[in-house]
């Protein structure tokens, strides 16, 4: 089979008997998006960060199955979010931090700039010192500072994902700071950004989160969106949905063959894997999104002769 290298924004390309499967490396509709994840590290999260060895079932015990590795509830969620959100991020790396830790819950402990590949290598045991209160403004300030630093490197849009399990102790400060952020966006001092807030469990003050999220700002509209997850195990999927809803700039896209004929139209949003059929002899296809065109050459098909033996 002839092989063509995938061109940006495709990461993988497979052609068989006229069926093309092209995987998007990142969402081309979100130009220059810089994403960060902020995990609540207040004292009430202590149990979620504790590593426990999952119990073996009776059958596993009978079979002498090895003990499972100790795990905590937060880690798989952060790994999943990291892997998924990195496909949206401009360089595939996310700032990950704990907030509401130390110093009475006012500190932010940055874990680092983490890659979306090989996420299983990262551990998320919680902050070194869990906080007694839940102050969100320091995390927002940390993200805004970080985003400003990223603008010269190509950041054009921002999204901070915040996970909390409790009531905010600085809701008024959060509202004041949000209004300042909105003014800075309108004045061109900050790129357009969104805060995605996911509350976990029944300790969350939903009215408080709604008041923050429903606020509309002149020239910006909504800065915040929020959802409540019953369990920590639902967080990653909720975040994915919220980020998708808020970050999709383009309403879908169109795929053309090398003669300009429309092969497939995506209404709504683009999926990560594009699958479509091309006429025989097609040498390339073009994905059009948001007025941008990305042309991908196609390798020669696997099967040239109809009469060749199929083993």
Long-range contacts (C-beta under 8 A, 24 or more apart in sequence): 1-299, 1-300, 1-301, 1-302, 2-299, 2-300, 3-299, 4-296, 4-297, 4-298, 4-299, 6-296, 7-294, 7-295, 7-296, 7-297, 8-294, 9-294, 10-294, 10-296, 13-296, 13-298, 13-299, 15-278, 15-298, 15-299, 15-301, 15-302, 16-301, 16-302, 16-303, 17-301, 17-302, 17-303, 18-277, 18-278, 18-279, 18-280, 18-301, 19-275, 19-276, 19-277, 20-274, 20-275, 20-276, 20-277, 20-278, 20-285, 20-298, 21-273, 21-274, 21-275, 22-273, 22-274, 22-275, 22-285, 22-287, 22-296, 23-272, 23-273, 23-274, 24-87, 24-270, 24-272, 24-273, 24-274, 25-87, 26-87, 26-88, 26-89, 26-90, 26-92, 27-87, 27-88, 27-247, 27-248, 27-270, 27-272, 28-250, 28-253, 28-270, 28-287, 28-289, 28-290, 28-292, 28-294, 29-247, 29-248, 29-249, 29-250, 29-253, 29-269, 29-270, 29-289, 29-290, 30-88, 30-157, 30-247, 30-248, 30-249, 31-90, 31-156, 31-157, 31-249, 32-90, 32-154, 32-155, 32-156, 32-157, 32-191, 33-88, 33-89, 33-90, 33-155, 33-156, 33-157, 33-158, 33-159, 33-247, 34-89, 34-90, 34-95, 34-146, 34-147, 34-150, 34-155, 34-157, 34-158, 34-159, 35-85, 35-86, 35-88, 35-89, 35-94, 35-95, 35-158, 35-159, 35-160, 35-161, 35-243, 36-94, 36-95, 36-96, 36-97, 36-143, 36-146, 36-158, 36-159, 36-160, 36-161, 37-78, 37-81, 37-82, 37-85, 37-94, 37-95, 37-96, 37-97, 37-160, 37-161, 37-163, 38-97, 38-98, 38-99, 38-108, 38-139, 38-142, 38-143, 38-160, 38-161, 38-162, 38-163, 39-74, 39-78, 39-96, 39-97, 39-98, 39-99, 39-124, 39-126, 39-163, 40-98, 40-99, 40-100, 40-134, 40-162, 40-163, 40-164, 40-165, 40-166, 40-200, 41-98, 41-99, 41-100, 41-101, 41-109, 41-126, 41-127, 41-130, 41-131, 42-100, 42-101, 42-105, 42-130, 42-131, 42-132, 42-133, 42-134, 42-164, 42-165, 42-166, 43-130, 43-131, 43-132, 44-165, 44-166, 44-203, 45-74, 45-126, 45-130, 45-165, 46-126, 46-130, 48-72, 48-73, 48-74, 48-126, 48-165, 48-232, 49-73, 49-74, 49-124, 49-125, 49-126, 49-130, 51-125, 72-124, 72-125, 72-126, 73-232, 73-233, 74-124, 74-126, 74-232, 75-123, 75-124, 75-125, 76-233, 76-236, 77-232, 77-233, 77-235, 77-236, 78-122, 78-124, 78-236, 79-119, 79-120, 79-122, 79-124, 80-119, 80-236, 81-161, 81-235, 81-236, 81-239, 81-240, 82-114, 82-116, 82-119, 82-122, 83-116, 83-117, 83-119, 84-116, 84-236, 84-240, 85-116, 85-161, 85-239, 85-240, 85-243, 86-115, 86-116, 86-117, 87-116, 87-272, 88-159, 88-243, 88-247, 89-116, 90-154, 90-155, 90-156, 91-153, 91-154, 92-116, 92-117, 95-143, 95-146, 97-139, 97-142, 98-126, 98-127, 99-135, 99-136, 99-138, 99-139, 99-142, 99-162, 100-131, 100-133, 100-134, 100-135, 100-136, 100-139, 100-164, 100-166, 101-127, 101-128, 101-129, 101-130, 101-131, 102-127, 102-128, 102-129, 102-130, 102-131, 103-131, 104-131, 104-132, 104-133, 104-135, 105-131, 105-132, 105-133, 105-134, 105-135, 105-169, 106-131, 106-133, 106-135, 106-138, 107-131, 107-138, 108-138, 108-139, 108-142, 110-142, 133-169, 134-164, 134-166, 134-167, 134-168, 134-169, 135-168, 135-169, 135-170, 135-173, 136-162, 136-164, 136-168, 136-170, 136-173, 136-174, 137-170, 137-173, 137-174, 137-177, 140-174, 140-177, 140-178, 140-181, 140-195, 141-177, 143-193, 144-181, 144-184, 144-190, 144-193, 147-190, 147-191, 147-193, 148-190, 151-191, 155-191, 156-191, 156-192, 157-191, 157-192, 157-193, 157-247, 158-190, 158-191, 158-192, 158-193, 158-194, 159-193, 159-194, 159-195, 159-196, 159-243, 159-246, 159-247, 160-193, 160-194, 160-195, 160-196, 161-196, 161-198, 161-239, 161-243, 162-195, 162-196, 162-197, 162-198, 163-198, 163-200, 163-235, 163-239, 164-197, 164-198, 164-199, 164-200, 164-204, 165-199, 165-200, 165-201, 165-203, 165-204, 165-232, 166-203, 166-204, 167-203, 167-204, 167-205, 167-208, 168-205, 168-208, 168-209, 171-208, 171-211, 171-212, 174-212, 175-211, 175-212, 175-215, 178-212, 178-215, 178-217, 178-223, 178-224, 179-215, 179-217, 181-223, 182-217, 182-218, 182-219, 182-220, 182-223, 183-217, 185-219, 185-220, 186-217, 186-218, 186-219, 186-220, 192-220, 193-223, 194-222, 194-223, 194-224, 194-225, 194-246, 194-247, 195-223, 195-224, 195-225, 196-224, 196-225, 196-226, 196-239, 196-242, 196-243, 196-246, 197-224, 197-225, 197-226, 197-227, 198-226, 198-227, 198-228, 198-229, 198-235, 198-238, 198-239, 198-242, 199-226, 199-227, 199-228, 199-229, 200-228, 200-229, 200-230, 200-231, 200-232, 200-235, 201-229, 201-230, 201-231, 201-232, 204-228, 244-269, 249-290, 250-289, 250-290, 252-289, 253-287, 253-288, 253-289, 253-290, 254-287, 254-288, 255-285, 255-286, 255-287, 255-288, 256-285, 256-286, 256-288, 257-282, 257-284, 257-285, 257-286, 258-282, 258-283, 258-284, 258-285, 258-286
